[in-house]
Amino acid sequence: MKFIGLVGTNSSRSTNRDLLNFMKNFFASEAEIELVEITGLPLFNKPEDHELPEAVRRIAEKN
C-alpha cells in the first residue's frame, strides 16, 4: 500500500515533517509512505487557463 504524506509547511523545523518521517520509518514494513514537500508549489489560485502548474501536476500524478 502506498501513501503520500504532504508536508504542509516550508519551515525547516517542521513538526509535521518529523511526524511523517517517524510514520514512514515505523510503518515501513506495512506501507510505502512518500513525503511530498509544498516548497515550490504556487499559492492556491485557480489558474485562468484551467491548466495545473507543473509542480502541482507532478504531485497529482503520484500513485
PDB file with one MODEL, atoms N, CA, C and O in Angstrom:
MODEL        1
ATOM      1  N   MET A   1       0.847  -1.159   0.000  1.00  0.00           N
ATOM      2  CA  MET A   1       0.000   0.000   0.000  1.00  0.00           C
ATOM      3  C   MET A   1       0.904   1.238   0.000  1.00  0.00           C
ATOM      4  O   MET A   1       1.915   1.277   0.702  1.00  0.00           O
ATOM      5  N   LYS A   2       0.532   2.240  -0.789  1.00  0.00           N
ATOM      6  CA  LYS A   2       1.337   3.453  -0.875  1.00  0.00           C
ATOM      7  C   LYS A   2       0.527   4.661  -0.433  1.00  0.00           C
ATOM      8  O   LYS A   2      -0.646   4.808  -0.776  1.00  0.00           O
ATOM      9  N   PHE A   3       1.185   5.525   0.340  1.00  0.00           N
ATOM     10  CA  PHE A   3       0.573   6.764   0.804  1.00  0.00           C
ATOM     11  C   PHE A   3       1.479   7.932   0.467  1.00  0.00           C
ATOM     12  O   PHE A   3       2.697   7.785   0.373  1.00  0.00           O
ATOM     13  N   ILE A   4       0.870   9.089   0.287  1.00  0.00           N
ATOM     14  CA  ILE A   4       1.616  10.327   0.111  1.00  0.00           C
ATOM     15  C   ILE A   4       1.418  11.137   1.388  1.00  0.00           C
ATOM     16  O   ILE A   4       0.284  11.393   1.793  1.00  0.00           O
ATOM     17  N   GLY A   5       2.502  11.534   2.014  1.00  0.00           N
ATOM     18  CA  GLY A   5       2.445  12.385   3.204  1.00  0.00           C
ATOM     19  C   GLY A   5       2.818  13.801   2.802  1.00  0.00           C
ATOM     20  O   GLY A   5       3.971  14.069   2.463  1.00  0.00           O
ATOM     21  N   LEU A   6       1.868  14.692   2.837  1.00  0.00           N
ATOM     22  CA  LEU A   6       2.097  16.072   2.412  1.00  0.00           C
ATOM     23  C   LEU A   6       2.611  16.899   3.586  1.00  0.00           C
ATOM     24  O   LEU A   6       1.908  17.092   4.579  1.00  0.00           O
ATOM     25  N   VAL A   7       3.851  17.388   3.461  1.00  0.00           N
ATOM     26  CA  VAL A   7       4.441  18.249   4.477  1.00  0.00           C
ATOM     27  C   VAL A   7       3.863  19.641   4.235  1.00  0.00           C
ATOM     28  O   VAL A   7       4.179  20.288   3.237  1.00  0.00           O
ATOM     29  N   GLY A   8       3.020  20.093   5.152  1.00  0.00           N
ATOM     30  CA  GLY A   8       2.240  21.308   4.938  1.00  0.00           C
ATOM     31  C   GLY A   8       2.913  22.607   5.317  1.00  0.00           C
ATOM     32  O   GLY A   8       2.229  23.596   5.579  1.00  0.00           O
ATOM     33  N   THR A   9       4.228  22.633   5.353  1.00  0.00           N
ATOM     34  CA  THR A   9       4.955  23.863   5.665  1.00  0.00           C
ATOM     35  C   THR A   9       6.295  23.838   4.948  1.00  0.00           C
ATOM     36  O   THR A   9       6.810  22.772   4.611  1.00  0.00           O
ATOM     37  N   ASN A  10       6.846  25.006   4.721  1.00  0.00           N
ATOM     38  CA  ASN A  10       8.190  25.036   4.139  1.00  0.00           C
ATOM     39  C   ASN A  10       9.241  25.341   5.205  1.00  0.00           C
ATOM     40  O   ASN A  10      10.403  25.586   4.881  1.00  0.00           O
ATOM     41  N   SER A  11       8.835  25.326   6.473  1.00  0.00           N
ATOM     42  CA  SER A  11       9.764  25.554   7.581  1.00  0.00           C
ATOM     43  C   SER A  11      10.753  24.391   7.701  1.00  0.00           C
ATOM     44  O   SER A  11      10.375  23.232   7.532  1.00  0.00           O
ATOM     45  N   SER A  12      11.999  24.697   7.986  1.00  0.00           N
ATOM     46  CA  SER A  12      12.997  23.636   8.163  1.00  0.00           C
ATOM     47  C   SER A  12      12.821  22.926   9.509  1.00  0.00           C
ATOM     48  O   SER A  12      13.351  21.831   9.700  1.00  0.00           O
ATOM     49  N   ARG A  13      12.089  23.531  10.433  1.00  0.00           N
ATOM     50  CA  ARG A  13      11.850  22.939  11.760  1.00  0.00           C
ATOM     51  C   ARG A  13      10.383  22.539  11.886  1.00  0.00           C
ATOM     52  O   ARG A  13       9.677  23.027  12.769  1.00  0.00           O
ATOM     53  N   SER A  14       9.932  21.666  11.019  1.00  0.00           N
ATOM     54  CA  SER A  14       8.527  21.281  10.946  1.00  0.00           C
ATOM     55  C   SER A  14       8.219  20.040  11.785  1.00  0.00           C
ATOM     56  O   SER A  14       8.828  18.988  11.593  1.00  0.00           O
ATOM     57  N   THR A  15       7.281  20.168  12.708  1.00  0.00           N
ATOM     58  CA  THR A  15       6.828  19.005  13.481  1.00  0.00           C
ATOM     59  C   THR A  15       6.066  18.056  12.580  1.00  0.00           C
ATOM     60  O   THR A  15       6.119  16.840  12.764  1.00  0.00           O
ATOM     61  N   ASN A  16       5.357  18.607  11.606  1.00  0.00           N
ATOM     62  CA  ASN A  16       4.620  17.799  10.631  1.00  0.00           C
ATOM     63  C   ASN A  16       5.581  16.881   9.870  1.00  0.00           C
ATOM     64  O   ASN A  16       5.305  15.693   9.703  1.00  0.00           O
ATOM     65  N   ARG A  17       6.697  17.424   9.415  1.00  0.00           N
ATOM     66  CA  ARG A  17       7.695  16.630   8.693  1.00  0.00           C
ATOM     67  C   ARG A  17       8.285  15.558   9.610  1.00  0.00           C
ATOM     68  O   ARG A  17       8.466  14.412   9.198  1.00  0.00           O
ATOM     69  N   ASP A  18       8.584  15.937  10.856  1.00  0.00           N
ATOM     70  CA  ASP A  18       9.125  14.972  11.817  1.00  0.00           C
ATOM     71  C   ASP A  18       8.159  13.813  12.037  1.00  0.00           C
ATOM     72  O   ASP A  18       8.564  12.651  12.047  1.00  0.00           O
ATOM     73  N   LEU A  19       6.890  14.134  12.211  1.00  0.00           N
ATOM     74  CA  LEU A  19       5.881  13.091  12.415  1.00  0.00           C
ATOM     75  C   LEU A  19       5.763  12.196  11.189  1.00  0.00           C
ATOM     76  O   LEU A  19       5.708  10.973  11.321  1.00  0.00           O
ATOM     77  N   LEU A  20       5.724  12.786  10.003  1.00  0.00           N
ATOM     78  CA  LEU A  20       5.619  11.983   8.782  1.00  0.00           C
ATOM     79  C   LEU A  20       6.849  11.097   8.587  1.00  0.00           C
ATOM     80  O   LEU A  20       6.724   9.955   8.146  1.00  0.00           O
ATOM     81  N   ASN A  21       8.026  11.612   8.910  1.00  0.00           N
ATOM     82  CA  ASN A  21       9.236  10.780   8.828  1.00  0.00           C
ATOM     83  C   ASN A  21       9.173   9.624   9.816  1.00  0.00           C
ATOM     84  O   ASN A  21       9.573   8.507   9.489  1.00  0.00           O
ATOM     85  N   PHE A  22       8.673   9.881  11.024  1.00  0.00           N
ATOM     86  CA  PHE A  22       8.503   8.812  12.009  1.00  0.00           C
ATOM     87  C   PHE A  22       7.553   7.751  11.475  1.00  0.00           C
ATOM     88  O   PHE A  22       7.846   6.558  11.547  1.00  0.00           O
ATOM     89  N   MET A  23       6.410   8.186  10.938  1.00  0.00           N
ATOM     90  CA  MET A  23       5.416   7.247  10.398  1.00  0.00           C
ATOM     91  C   MET A  23       5.997   6.450   9.233  1.00  0.00           C
ATOM     92  O   MET A  23       5.759   5.248   9.117  1.00  0.00           O
ATOM     93  N   LYS A  24       6.755   7.122   8.375  1.00  0.00           N
ATOM     94  CA  LYS A  24       7.379   6.452   7.225  1.00  0.00           C
ATOM     95  C   LYS A  24       8.277   5.313   7.701  1.00  0.00           C
ATOM     96  O   LYS A  24       8.237   4.211   7.153  1.00  0.00           O
ATOM     97  N   ASN A  25       9.091   5.586   8.728  1.00  0.00           N
ATOM     98  CA  ASN A  25      10.000   4.568   9.254  1.00  0.00           C
ATOM     99  C   ASN A  25       9.267   3.499  10.063  1.00  0.00           C
ATOM    100  O   ASN A  25       9.558   2.311   9.921  1.00  0.00           O
ATOM    101  N   PHE A  26       8.338   3.902  10.893  1.00  0.00           N
ATOM    102  CA  PHE A  26       7.624   2.974  11.772  1.00  0.00           C
ATOM    103  C   PHE A  26       6.788   1.976  10.973  1.00  0.00           C
ATOM    104  O   PHE A  26       6.716   0.800  11.331  1.00  0.00           O
ATOM    105  N   PHE A  27       6.157   2.436   9.895  1.00  0.00           N
ATOM    106  CA  PHE A  27       5.272   1.584   9.107  1.00  0.00           C
ATOM    107  C   PHE A  27       5.928   1.067   7.820  1.00  0.00           C
ATOM    108  O   PHE A  27       5.236   0.600   6.915  1.00  0.00           O
ATOM    109  N   ALA A  28       7.242   1.149   7.739  1.00  0.00           N
ATOM    110  CA  ALA A  28       7.957   0.767   6.511  1.00  0.00           C
ATOM    111  C   ALA A  28       7.651  -0.654   6.054  1.00  0.00           C
ATOM    112  O   ALA A  28       7.617  -0.913   4.851  1.00  0.00           O
ATOM    113  N   SER A  29       7.430  -1.576   6.976  1.00  0.00           N
ATOM    114  CA  SER A  29       7.153  -2.964   6.584  1.00  0.00           C
ATOM    115  C   SER A  29       5.694  -3.168   6.158  1.00  0.00           C
ATOM    116  O   SER A  29       5.354  -4.212   5.600  1.00  0.00           O
ATOM    117  N   GLU A  30       4.845  -2.189   6.414  1.00  0.00           N
ATOM    118  CA  GLU A  30       3.426  -2.330   6.093  1.00  0.00           C
ATOM    119  C   GLU A  30       2.964  -1.447   4.944  1.00  0.00           C
ATOM    120  O   GLU A  30       1.979  -1.757   4.274  1.00  0.00           O
ATOM    121  N   ALA A  31       3.677  -0.344   4.715  1.00  0.00           N
ATOM    122  CA  ALA A  31       3.236   0.596   3.681  1.00  0.00           C
ATOM    123  C   ALA A  31       4.413   1.434   3.210  1.00  0.00           C
ATOM    124  O   ALA A  31       5.383   1.648   3.937  1.00  0.00           O
ATOM    125  N   GLU A  32       4.299   1.897   1.981  1.00  0.00           N
ATOM    126  CA  GLU A  32       5.270   2.841   1.452  1.00  0.00           C
ATOM    127  C   GLU A  32       4.690   4.240   1.638  1.00  0.00           C
ATOM    128  O   GLU A  32       3.588   4.527   1.170  1.00  0.00           O
ATOM    129  N   ILE A  33       5.426   5.102   2.315  1.00  0.00           N
ATOM    130  CA  ILE A  33       4.979   6.468   2.543  1.00  0.00           C
ATOM    131  C   ILE A  33       6.005   7.402   1.911  1.00  0.00           C
ATOM    132  O   ILE A  33       7.178   7.409   2.286  1.00  0.00           O
ATOM    133  N   GLU A  34       5.542   8.179   0.955  1.00  0.00           N
ATOM    134  CA  GLU A  34       6.410   9.139   0.277  1.00  0.00           C
ATOM    135  C   GLU A  34       6.077  10.534   0.787  1.00  0.00           C
ATOM    136  O   GLU A  34       4.924  10.963   0.740  1.00  0.00           O
ATOM    137  N   LEU A  35       7.088  11.232   1.270  1.00  0.00           N
ATOM    138  CA  LEU A  35       6.879  12.604   1.728  1.00  0.00           C
ATOM    139  C   LEU A  35       6.968  13.561   0.549  1.00  0.00           C
ATOM    140  O   LEU A  35       7.896  13.490  -0.255  1.00  0.00           O
ATOM    141  N   VAL A  36       5.998  14.448   0.459  1.00  0.00           N
ATOM    142  CA  VAL A  36       5.955  15.451  -0.598  1.00  0.00           C
ATOM    143  C   VAL A  36       5.959  16.818   0.069  1.00  0.00           C
ATOM    144  O   VAL A  36       5.138  17.098   0.942  1.00  0.00           O
ATOM    145  N   GLU A  37       6.884  17.658  -0.347  1.00  0.00           N
ATOM    146  CA  GLU A  37       7.037  18.992   0.219  1.00  0.00           C
ATOM    147  C   GLU A  37       6.212  20.004  -0.577  1.00  0.00           C
ATOM    148  O   GLU A  37       6.057  19.869  -1.791  1.00  0.00           O
ATOM    149  N   ILE A  38       5.681  21.023   0.116  1.00  0.00           N
ATOM    150  CA  ILE A  38       4.943  22.077  -0.582  1.00  0.00           C
ATOM    151  C   ILE A  38       5.862  23.175  -1.099  1.00  0.00           C
ATOM    152  O   ILE A  38       5.427  24.066  -1.828  1.00  0.00           O
ATOM    153  N   THR A  39       7.137  23.107  -0.717  1.00  0.00           N
ATOM    154  CA  THR A  39       8.096  24.094  -1.199  1.00  0.00           C
ATOM    155  C   THR A  39       8.094  24.065  -2.726  1.00  0.00           C
ATOM    156  O   THR A  39       8.202  22.998  -3.330  1.00  0.00           O
ATOM    157  N   GLY A  40       7.975  25.215  -3.336  1.00  0.00           N
ATOM    158  CA  GLY A  40       7.960  25.288  -4.790  1.00  0.00           C
ATOM    159  C   GLY A  40       6.572  25.258  -5.398  1.00  0.00           C
ATOM    160  O   GLY A  40       6.407  25.514  -6.590  1.00  0.00           O
ATOM    161  N   LEU A  41       5.567  24.947  -4.582  1.00  0.00           N
ATOM    162  CA  LEU A  41       4.203  24.974  -5.106  1.00  0.00           C
ATOM    163  C   LEU A  41       3.715  26.422  -5.151  1.00  0.00           C
ATOM    164  O   LEU A  41       4.042  27.215  -4.268  1.00  0.00           O
ATOM    165  N   PRO A  42       2.945  26.761  -6.161  1.00  0.00           N
ATOM    166  CA  PRO A  42       2.405  28.125  -6.215  1.00  0.00           C
ATOM    167  C   PRO A  42       1.317  28.300  -5.159  1.00  0.00           C
ATOM    168  O   PRO A  42       0.712  27.324  -4.715  1.00  0.00           O
ATOM    169  N   LEU A  43       1.075  29.540  -4.764  1.00  0.00           N
ATOM    170  CA  LEU A  43      -0.023  29.805  -3.848  1.00  0.00           C
ATOM    171  C   LEU A  43      -1.323  29.369  -4.501  1.00  0.00           C
ATOM    172  O   LEU A  43      -1.462  29.435  -5.722  1.00  0.00           O
ATOM    173  N   PHE A  44      -2.281  28.922  -3.686  1.00  0.00           N
ATOM    174  CA  PHE A  44      -3.537  28.439  -4.237  1.00  0.00           C
ATOM    175  C   PHE A  44      -4.266  29.564  -4.950  1.00  0.00           C
ATOM    176  O   PHE A  44      -4.601  30.593  -4.362  1.00  0.00           O
ATOM    177  N   ASN A  45      -4.495  29.344  -6.198  1.00  0.00           N
ATOM    178  CA  ASN A  45      -5.215  30.299  -7.013  1.00  0.00           C
ATOM    179  C   ASN A  45      -5.652  29.556  -8.272  1.00  0.00           C
ATOM    180  O   ASN A  45      -4.824  28.940  -8.943  1.00  0.00           O
ATOM    181  N   LYS A  46      -6.921  29.607  -8.596  1.00  0.00           N
ATOM    182  CA  LYS A  46      -7.408  28.907  -9.772  1.00  0.00           C
ATOM    183  C   LYS A  46      -6.800  29.551 -11.024  1.00  0.00           C
ATOM    184  O   LYS A  46      -6.997  30.740 -11.276  1.00  0.00           O
ATOM    185  N   PRO A  47      -6.064  28.758 -11.800  1.00  0.00           N
ATOM    186  CA  PRO A  47      -5.450  29.323 -12.999  1.00  0.00           C
ATOM    187  C   PRO A  47      -6.513  29.778 -14.001  1.00  0.00           C
ATOM    188  O   PRO A  47      -7.525  29.106 -14.201  1.00  0.00           O
ATOM    189  N   GLU A  48      -6.267  30.914 -14.617  1.00  0.00           N
ATOM    190  CA  GLU A  48      -7.225  31.432 -15.594  1.00  0.00           C
ATOM    191  C   GLU A  48      -7.374  30.500 -16.788  1.00  0.00           C
ATOM    192  O   GLU A  48      -8.459  30.379 -17.355  1.00  0.00           O
ATOM    193  N   ASP A  49      -6.290  29.845 -17.165  1.00  0.00           N
ATOM    194  CA  ASP A  49      -6.359  28.960 -18.333  1.00  0.00           C
ATOM    195  C   ASP A  49      -6.767  27.530 -17.951  1.00  0.00           C
ATOM    196  O   ASP A  49      -6.790  26.646 -18.807  1.00  0.00           O
ATOM    197  N   HIS A  50      -7.087  27.301 -16.675  1.00  0.00           N
ATOM    198  CA  HIS A  50      -7.533  25.997 -16.162  1.00  0.00           C
ATOM    199  C   HIS A  50      -6.467  24.910 -16.272  1.00  0.00           C
ATOM    200  O   HIS A  50      -6.775  23.723 -16.171  1.00  0.00           O
ATOM    201  N   GLU A  51      -5.221  25.312 -16.479  1.00  0.00           N
ATOM    202  CA  GLU A  51      -4.116  24.362 -16.517  1.00  0.00           C
ATOM    203  C   GLU A  51      -3.455  24.322 -15.137  1.00  0.00           C
ATOM    204  O   GLU A  51      -3.228  25.357 -14.511  1.00  0.00           O
ATOM    205  N   LEU A  52      -3.155  23.110 -14.683  1.00  0.00           N
ATOM    206  CA  LEU A  52      -2.462  22.978 -13.411  1.00  0.00           C
ATOM    207  C   LEU A  52      -0.991  23.336 -13.596  1.00  0.00           C
ATOM    208  O   LEU A  52      -0.390  22.982 -14.610  1.00  0.00           O
ATOM    209  N   PRO A  53      -0.405  24.037 -12.622  1.00  0.00           N
ATOM    210  CA  PRO A  53       1.042  24.276 -12.683  1.00  0.00           C
ATOM    211  C   PRO A  53       1.784  22.937 -12.668  1.00  0.00           C
ATOM    212  O   PRO A  53       1.302  21.968 -12.081  1.00  0.00           O
ATOM    213  N   GLU A  54       2.937  22.881 -13.302  1.00  0.00           N
ATOM    214  CA  GLU A  54       3.696  21.641 -13.431  1.00  0.00           C
ATOM    215  C   GLU A  54       3.995  20.999 -12.075  1.00  0.00           C
ATOM    216  O   GLU A  54       3.879  19.781 -11.939  1.00  0.00           O
ATOM    217  N   ALA A  55       4.375  21.788 -11.073  1.00  0.00           N
ATOM    218  CA  ALA A  55       4.677  21.237  -9.742  1.00  0.00           C
ATOM    219  C   ALA A  55       3.458  20.552  -9.141  1.00  0.00           C
ATOM    220  O   ALA A  55       3.594  19.518  -8.487  1.00  0.00           O
ATOM    221  N   VAL A  56       2.283  21.102  -9.349  1.00  0.00           N
ATOM    222  CA  VAL A  56       1.041  20.516  -8.840  1.00  0.00           C
ATOM    223  C   VAL A  56       0.713  19.240  -9.615  1.00  0.00           C
ATOM    224  O   VAL A  56       0.287  18.246  -9.029  1.00  0.00           O
ATOM    225  N   ARG A  57       0.909  19.272 -10.913  1.00  0.00           N
ATOM    226  CA  ARG A  57       0.632  18.098 -11.751  1.00  0.00           C
ATOM    227  C   ARG A  57       1.505  16.910 -11.343  1.00  0.00           C
ATOM    228  O   ARG A  57       1.021  15.778 -11.303  1.00  0.00           O
ATOM    229  N   ARG A  58       2.794  17.154 -11.037  1.00  0.00           N
ATOM    230  CA  ARG A  58       3.682  16.066 -10.626  1.00  0.00           C
ATOM    231  C   ARG A  58       3.179  15.384  -9.361  1.00  0.00           C
ATOM    232  O   ARG A  58       3.230  14.159  -9.251  1.00  0.00           O
ATOM    233  N   ILE A  59       2.696  16.167  -8.413  1.00  0.00           N
ATOM    234  CA  ILE A  59       2.168  15.579  -7.176  1.00  0.00           C
ATOM    235  C   ILE A  59       0.872  14.832  -7.461  1.00  0.00           C
ATOM    236  O   ILE A  59       0.668  13.729  -6.953  1.00  0.00           O
ATOM    237  N   ALA A  60      -0.003  15.419  -8.268  1.00  0.00           N
ATOM    238  CA  ALA A  60      -1.287  14.780  -8.577  1.00  0.00           C
ATOM    239  C   ALA A  60      -1.120  13.445  -9.306  1.00  0.00           C
ATOM    240  O   ALA A  60      -1.967  12.560  -9.186  1.00  0.00           O
ATOM    241  N   GLU A  61      -0.041  13.305 -10.053  1.00  0.00           N
ATOM    242  CA  GLU A  61       0.176  12.081 -10.832  1.00  0.00           C
ATOM    243  C   GLU A  61       0.861  10.964 -10.040  1.00  0.00           C
ATOM    244  O   GLU A  61       1.041   9.863 -10.560  1.00  0.00           O
ATOM    245  N   LYS A  62       1.239  11.229  -8.807  1.00  0.00           N
ATOM    246  CA  LYS A  62       1.865  10.185  -7.992  1.00  0.00           C
ATOM    247  C   LYS A  62       0.843   9.110  -7.682  1.00  0.00           C
ATOM    248  O   LYS A  62      -0.322   9.394  -7.403  1.00  0.00           O
ATOM    249  N   ASN A  63       1.302   7.872  -7.737  1.00  0.00           N
ATOM    250  CA  ASN A  63       0.414   6.755  -7.376  1.00  0.00           C
ATOM    251  C   ASN A  63       1.199   5.639  -6.786  1.00  0.00           C
ATOM    252  O   ASN A  63       0.631   4.611  -6.420  1.00  0.00           O
TER     253      ASN A  63
ENDMDL
END
